[in-house]
Amino acid sequence: MKTEEEYDVVVVGSGAAGMTAALAAAHHGLSAVVIEREKVYGGSTARSGGGLWLPGPEASTYLKHVAGDEVAPARRDALLAYGPEVLAFVEKHTPLEFVRVPGYPDYHPEAPGGLAEGRTVEPRPLDVRRIGADLETLAPPYRAAPNGMAVTAVDYRWLSLGMRHPRSALTAVRLAVSRFRGHRLTMGQALAAGLRAGLRRAGVPVLMDTPMTGLDVEEGRVVAVRSGARTWRARRGVILASGGFERNERMRREHQDLGTEWTVGAPGNTGDGIVMGDELGAALDLMDEAWWGPSLPLTGGPYFCLAERNLPGSLMVDGSGRRFVNESAPYVDVVHVMLGRRTGTPHLPSWLITDRTYRDRYLFAGRAPRTPLPRRWFDAGVAHRADTVEGLAASIGVPAEELRRTVGRFNGFAASGRDDDFGRGDSAYDRYYGDPRQRPNPCLGPLLKPPFHAFALVPGDLGTKGGLRTDERARVLRPDGTHVPGLYAAGNTSASVMGRGYAGAGATLGPAMTFGYLAALDLTG
Ligand SMILES: Cc1cc2nc3c(=O)[nH]c(=O)nc-3n(C[C@H](O)[C@H](O)[C@H](O)COP(=O)(O)OP(=O)(O)OC[C@H]3O[C@@H](n4cnc5c(N)ncnc54)[C@H](O)[C@@H]3O)c2cc1C
């Protein structure tokens, strides 16, 4: 049976971009509905770390440096002009509160305008009683913390150090005790659930299990969204916030020469919004890009590595047995090098090499120090172990003499505290996830003690960042610069305001929310 409903604004996708857009529309006096294809809301947002990079215009020089020339200056300016307003708006109209992540640097703190003390914020733990029944339809996190502990981004930093730092021990104890304070959501779980609670309060319906299957156009204007036989007419406009195309095998092969197996993005992100915008003549930008990160291709799904590459006693090599990158650099940059994006020379396969001291001290892919690694990792060829560097080289098929030389040279850098080849540990970003007790350089420790491990690293991602070209009001643009009337896009459905760069933790969610907000604002006009 055909049904038709009418709203001022129809939003497609229930991630940070879509929910912020709908919330802003509602609080500016418009009627809005969100449709979501999955049985759960939140998309990648619910899986995420929930960090937000939303500074004001003081970050202008820095953002220009990071985003480069591919991004229109007006879009960069809009992000910085409205970012703080978006944060205040969300705090006002949802149960969310945000706190600064202390000392989490911009990803390029030494670049012009970069800040070593950082400017990322994250949600405070959110009591599930504020969420009510909507907890049942919240998309799952990427990895649940053990025993339902409320781990924040700040906690992760200290936990990754095992018991090396008094703060690490204190964090572990505090988290264990905090379980008795009731069930609290953190990171992306808090962000998605908090936005959903705001929408419930504002009376905005979020319809699950409702995939957009088409857009209706009348006299050149987008006027409705279809899901099978159901239609939602949009009096003012449609906002596409259906995420990226990380789960679309065909599009990834076509634009990136990679498949979908190494993404940790949400299962529903198959690029539908991008495809439909494209069909209406929109321009596409940055389609070869993603929010990349070196990842372990574990048997149960990829593991996105953060602190694992910064902690001392580890290094990365390619098939030649030589290092090729500053291992501790921001994750997008490391994969650009792995893929050979600038040089044309890829460094695949890639291996993370570690020694026993590293394994005895630090958390590894969520595994506590000193605990045995799963047999299946070794059976699958993701992990290798040997008592000598040469034995490890044989196991992973790299030249033994070369790997021995690489480790020897690296151990010299660890002793001097200076990585003469790639400058690891020079940046405040590298050191954030390093070990403060490691002297003289918190990211550089020698690999001396057997057994040695090698772990396969692949070019994984948090999602794609290319998509529909938009302007500073989030309107979808055609190649000739005119906009598609009635059509807006935000979040990973739109080509990122970060260009090929990544300003800091939260540089995908912050802009997603801001451009969702700006789309709604434009529709009030
Ligand atoms: C593990 C992990 C950690 C991360 N940590 C951070 C972080 O700390 N900070 C940060 O800034 N970024 C982080 N990211 C990236 C960030 O989560 C994403 O870039 C962001 O969530 C994208 O938001 P979005 O609103 O565009 O899309 P999403 O949140 O992915 O939402 C898109 C929604 O659209 C739905 N959809 C798709 N197609 C249709 C359709 N046809 N009809 C209806 N609905 C549809 C999807 O099912 C999905 O629910 C992380 C990502 C992951 C996976």
Ligand as a Chemical Component Dictionary entry (heavy atoms), coordinates in Angstrom:
data_LIG
# 
_chem_comp.id                   LIG 
_chem_comp.type                 NON-POLYMER 
_chem_comp.pdbx_formal_charge   0 
_chem_comp.three_letter_code    LIG 
# 
loop_
_chem_comp_atom.comp_id 
_chem_comp_atom.atom_id 
_chem_comp_atom.alt_atom_id 
_chem_comp_atom.type_symbol 
_chem_comp_atom.charge 
_chem_comp_atom.model_Cartn_x 
_chem_comp_atom.model_Cartn_y 
_chem_comp_atom.model_Cartn_z 
_chem_comp_atom.pdbx_ordinal 
LIG C1  C1  C 0 35.695 2.848  15.427 1  
LIG C2  C2  C 0 35.493 4.261  14.957 2  
LIG C3  C3  C 0 36.007 5.311  15.724 3  
LIG C4  C4  C 0 35.855 6.632  15.286 4  
LIG N1  N1  N 0 36.243 7.655  16.100 5  
LIG C5  C5  C 0 35.995 8.922  15.718 6  
LIG C6  C6  C 0 36.215 10.025 16.595 7  
LIG O1  O1  O 0 36.545 9.859  17.772 8  
LIG N2  N2  N 0 36.019 11.275 16.122 9  
LIG C7  C7  C 0 35.598 11.502 14.848 10 
LIG O2  O2  O 0 35.457 12.655 14.470 11 
LIG N3  N3  N 0 35.301 10.487 14.023 12 
LIG C8  C8  C 0 35.474 9.208  14.435 13 
LIG N4  N4  N 0 35.142 8.186  13.594 14 
LIG C9  C9  C 0 34.559 8.486  12.283 15 
LIG C10 C10 C 0 33.111 8.927  12.459 16 
LIG O3  O3  O 0 32.445 8.019  13.311 17 
LIG C11 C11 C 0 32.368 9.005  11.124 18 
LIG O4  O4  O 0 33.127 9.702  10.197 19 
LIG C12 C12 C 0 31.024 9.712  11.366 20 
LIG O5  O5  O 0 30.278 8.962  12.297 21 
LIG C13 C13 C 0 30.236 9.892  10.105 22 
LIG O6  O6  O 0 28.992 10.438 10.475 23 
LIG P1  P1  P 0 27.794 10.459 9.447  24 
LIG O7  O7  O 0 26.662 11.103 10.153 25 
LIG O8  O8  O 0 28.250 11.002 8.152  26 
LIG O9  O9  O 0 27.496 8.912  9.156  27 
LIG P2  P2  P 0 27.091 7.697  10.106 28 
LIG O10 O10 O 0 27.249 8.004  11.544 29 
LIG O11 O11 O 0 27.785 6.497  9.593  30 
LIG O12 O12 O 0 25.524 7.554  9.831  31 
LIG C14 C14 C 0 25.043 7.253  8.553  32 
LIG C15 C15 C 0 23.734 6.494  8.707  33 
LIG O13 O13 O 0 23.048 6.483  7.448  34 
LIG C16 C16 C 0 22.413 5.226  7.318  35 
LIG N5  N5  N 0 22.096 4.981  5.902  36 
LIG C17 C17 C 0 22.907 4.586  4.903  37 
LIG N6  N6  N 0 22.227 4.443  3.767  38 
LIG C18 C18 C 0 20.922 4.749  4.037  39 
LIG C19 C19 C 0 19.741 4.767  3.280  40 
LIG N7  N7  N 0 19.708 4.406  1.988  41 
LIG N8  N8  N 0 18.584 5.136  3.879  42 
LIG C20 C20 C 0 18.561 5.481  5.198  43 
LIG N9  N9  N 0 19.661 5.462  5.965  44 
LIG C21 C21 C 0 20.839 5.108  5.400  45 
LIG C22 C22 C 0 23.434 4.264  7.883  46 
LIG O14 O14 O 0 22.846 3.035  8.203  47 
LIG C23 C23 C 0 23.932 5.043  9.104  48 
LIG O15 O15 O 0 23.169 4.739  10.241 49 
LIG C24 C24 C 0 35.234 6.882  14.037 50 
LIG C25 C25 C 0 34.711 5.825  13.289 51 
LIG C26 C26 C 0 34.806 4.525  13.744 52 
LIG C27 C27 C 0 34.190 3.422  12.947 53 
# 
loop_
_chem_comp_bond.comp_id 
_chem_comp_bond.atom_id_1 
_chem_comp_bond.atom_id_2 
_chem_comp_bond.value_order 
_chem_comp_bond.pdbx_ordinal 
LIG C1  C2  SING 1  
LIG C2  C3  SING 2  
LIG C2  C26 DOUB 3  
LIG C3  C4  DOUB 4  
LIG C4  N1  SING 5  
LIG C4  C24 SING 6  
LIG N1  C5  DOUB 7  
LIG C5  C6  SING 8  
LIG C5  C8  SING 9  
LIG C6  O1  DOUB 10 
LIG C6  N2  SING 11 
LIG N2  C7  SING 12 
LIG C7  O2  DOUB 13 
LIG C7  N3  SING 14 
LIG N3  C8  DOUB 15 
LIG C8  N4  SING 16 
LIG N4  C9  SING 17 
LIG N4  C24 SING 18 
LIG C9  C10 SING 19 
LIG C10 O3  SING 20 
LIG C10 C11 SING 21 
LIG C11 O4  SING 22 
LIG C11 C12 SING 23 
LIG C12 O5  SING 24 
LIG C12 C13 SING 25 
LIG C13 O6  SING 26 
LIG O6  P1  SING 27 
LIG P1  O7  DOUB 28 
LIG P1  O8  SING 29 
LIG P1  O9  SING 30 
LIG O9  P2  SING 31 
LIG P2  O10 DOUB 32 
LIG P2  O11 SING 33 
LIG P2  O12 SING 34 
LIG O12 C14 SING 35 
LIG C14 C15 SING 36 
LIG C15 O13 SING 37 
LIG C15 C23 SING 38 
LIG O13 C16 SING 39 
LIG C16 N5  SING 40 
LIG C16 C22 SING 41 
LIG N5  C17 SING 42 
LIG N5  C21 SING 43 
LIG C17 N6  DOUB 44 
LIG N6  C18 SING 45 
LIG C18 C19 SING 46 
LIG C18 C21 DOUB 47 
LIG C19 N7  SING 48 
LIG C19 N8  DOUB 49 
LIG N8  C20 SING 50 
LIG C20 N9  DOUB 51 
LIG N9  C21 SING 52 
LIG C22 O14 SING 53 
LIG C22 C23 SING 54 
LIG C23 O15 SING 55 
LIG C24 C25 DOUB 56 
LIG C25 C26 SING 57 
LIG C26 C27 SING 58 
# 
